[in-house]
Amino acid sequence: MAGGPIRTPRLVLEPVSWRDIDDMARLKADAGAFSMMLGGVRSRQQAEADMADDMACWARRGVGIFTIREDGRFIGMTGLHERPDGRGLGLRFALWPWAAGRGLAREAASAALSFAHDAGIRRVMAVTRDTNIASRTILGGIGMTQCDSFDRDGHLMLVYESIREVAADPLPPLPPRRPIRLPE
């Protein structure tokens, strides 16, 4: 698993662990926070299964879900998960409704996206309903672009992606070495 926490100007993001299960289960059970997420509102048992999957993603991929804390208080989650529909590693974020409206979701999602790319993940995608203007605004605001759409249960779902190419070496290649001739 990754090293220490990620610090942004207002937030601390930490990889999820079992000590976070109570906070995560409450967040995922709240319709205001989780009703539009893939799978929707979750029971405690489902939240525990999600936590096991999140921990496995960290172990396999070196990326995963983070808790989000502001001034030490749990306000939500963000990060990457392996999408069950096979679309790849998906960025997700959910905050308590009382924490919305101050740019915290954007700040956290941006930090998680940068972390993923810095960890070597070339393509990160995200999916949101076309009617979820807040999520669409956040995804566009952190540099993700819409690349596809599909229908799920009568809802138009928009697919966003962020692709970071492998950086080219900024230095020009060295000239070939000439053989060294030793005096005879």
C-alpha positions in Angstrom: 0.0 0.0 0.0 1.0 3.6 -0.6 2.9 5.6 2.0 1.5 8.4 4.1 -1.5 10.6 3.7 -2.1 13.2 0.9 -2.4 16.7 2.2 -4.2 19.4 0.2 -4.7 23.0 1.4 -7.8 22.0 3.4 -7.9 18.2 3.5 -6.1 15.0 4.5 -6.7 11.9 2.3 -5.7 8.5 3.7 -6.0 5.1 2.2 -9.0 3.3 3.7 -8.4 0.7 6.3 -10.7 -1.4 8.6 -10.5 1.4 11.2 -12.6 3.5 8.8 -15.5 0.9 8.4 -17.9 2.7 10.7 -17.5 6.0 8.9 -17.6 4.4 5.5 -20.7 2.3 6.3 -22.6 5.4 7.6 -21.7 7.4 4.5 -22.7 4.6 2.1 -26.0 4.1 4.0 -27.0 7.8 3.5 -29.1 8.4 0.4 -28.0 12.1 0.2 -24.4 11.0 -0.1 -24.6 7.7 -2.0 -27.9 7.3 -3.9 -26.3 8.1 -7.3 -23.2 6.0 -6.8 -22.7 2.7 -8.6 -24.7 0.2 -6.6 -26.5 2.9 -4.7 -27.1 3.1 -1.0 -25.3 0.2 0.8 -26.1 -2.0 3.8 -23.4 -2.5 6.5 -22.7 -5.9 5.0 -22.3 -4.5 1.5 -20.1 -1.7 2.9 -17.9 -4.3 4.5 -17.6 -6.2 1.2 -16.8 -2.9 -0.5 -14.0 -2.3 2.1 -12.5 -5.8 1.4 -12.5 -5.0 -2.4 -11.0 -1.5 -1.7 -8.2 -3.0 0.4 -7.6 -5.7 -2.3 -7.4 -2.9 -5.0 -4.7 -1.2 -2.9 -2.8 -4.4 -2.6 -3.0 -5.3 -6.3 -2.7 -1.9 -7.9 -1.1 0.4 -5.4 -4.1 2.8 -5.7 -7.5 2.7 -4.2 -10.1 4.6 -2.1 -9.1 7.3 0.4 -11.0 8.7 3.3 -11.4 12.5 3.3 -10.9 14.5 6.5 -11.2 18.2 7.1 -9.8 19.4 10.4 -9.7 15.7 11.5 -13.4 15.1 10.8 -14.5 12.5 8.3 -16.4 14.1 5.5 -16.3 11.5 2.7 -14.4 9.3 0.4 -12.6 9.5 -3.0 -10.2 7.5 -5.0 -10.1 4.6 -7.5 -11.8 1.3 -7.6 -11.9 -1.5 -10.1 -15.2 -1.1 -11.9 -17.3 -4.2 -11.9 -18.5 -3.5 -15.4 -14.9 -4.0 -16.8 -14.5 -0.3 -17.8 -11.2 0.0 -15.9 -10.1 1.9 -12.9 -12.8 4.4 -12.0 -12.5 7.6 -10.0 -15.3 8.1 -7.5 -16.1 10.5 -4.7 -18.9 11.0 -2.2 -19.2 13.5 0.6 -21.7 14.1 3.3 -24.3 16.5 1.9 -23.5 19.1 4.7 -19.9 19.2 3.3 -21.0 20.1 -0.2 -20.7 23.4 -1.9 -17.3 24.5 -0.8 -15.1 22.8 -3.5 -14.0 20.0 -1.2 -15.1 17.2 -3.6 -13.1 18.8 -6.4 -10.1 19.3 -4.2 -10.1 15.7 -3.0 -10.9 14.2 -6.4 -8.1 16.2 -8.0 -5.6 15.0 -5.5 -6.7 11.3 -5.9 -6.5 11.7 -9.7 -3.0 13.1 -9.5 -2.0 10.4 -7.1 -3.2 7.7 -9.5 -1.3 9.2 -12.5 1.8 9.7 -10.4 1.5 6.0 -9.4 1.7 5.1 -13.1 -1.9 4.6 -13.9 -2.2 5.9 -17.5 -6.0 6.0 -17.9 -8.5 6.9 -15.2 -12.1 7.0 -16.0 -15.3 8.1 -14.2 -19.0 7.6 -14.9 -21.9 9.8 -13.9 -25.5 10.4 -14.8 -26.0 13.1 -17.3 -28.4 14.8 -14.8 -25.7 14.9 -12.1 -24.4 18.4 -12.9 -22.3 18.7 -9.7 -20.3 15.6 -10.6 -20.0 16.6 -14.2 -18.7 20.0 -13.1 -16.1 18.4 -10.8 -14.9 15.9 -13.4 -14.5 18.6 -16.1 -12.9 20.9 -13.5 -10.2 18.4 -12.7 -9.4 17.9 -16.4 -11.4 14.8 -17.3 -13.1 14.8 -20.6 -16.2 13.0 -21.8 -15.4 10.2 -24.1 -18.5 7.9 -24.2 -22.0 7.3 -22.9 -24.3 4.4 -22.3 -27.7 3.6 -20.9 -28.1 2.1 -17.4 -31.6 1.4 -16.0 -33.1 4.1 -18.1 -30.4 6.7 -17.2 -28.0 8.2 -19.6 -24.5 7.6 -18.1 -21.6 9.7 -19.3 -18.1 8.3 -19.3 -15.1 10.6 -18.6 -11.4 9.9 -18.8 -8.1 11.3 -17.9 -5.1 10.0 -19.8 -1.5 10.9 -18.8 1.1 9.8 -21.3 4.4 8.6 -20.0 6.6 11.6 -19.8 9.4 11.8 -22.3 12.9 12.1 -20.9 13.6 15.9 -20.9 17.3 15.4 -21.7 18.5 14.5 -25.2 20.1 11.1 -25.5 23.9 10.8 -25.0 26.0 10.4 -28.1 27.4 6.9 -28.7 30.6 6.2 -26.9 33.7 6.0 -28.9 36.1 3.2 -28.0 39.0 4.3 -25.8 42.4 3.7 -27.3 45.2 3.0 -24.9 48.7 4.0 -25.8 50.8 1.1 -26.9 
